[in-house]
Amino acid sequence: MSDAVNKPAHYQGEGVECIDAIRAALGQDGFIAYCRGNAIKYAWRAGKKHGDVWEDMSKAAVYAGWAAEASK
């Protein structure tokens, strides 16, 4: 079963998660900026694309958490 917030099936490929490839390609500062931007995007559009505020805000929280973790 796919988890649309934490592990969406459409972001898996060849044994690598897309977010891990992005982290490797952008380096720490770029990855933090990417995550912060996505957190803003999901919070901004919450409920407007699919009508699911919970899912969008959960995705915003995941990206904010990744940015915070990478900032340690």
Secondary structure, DSSP 8 states (H G I E B T S, - for coil): --BTTTB-GGGEETTEEHHHHHHHHHHHHHHHHHHHHHHHHHHHTTTTSSS-HHHHHHHHHHHHHHHHHHT-
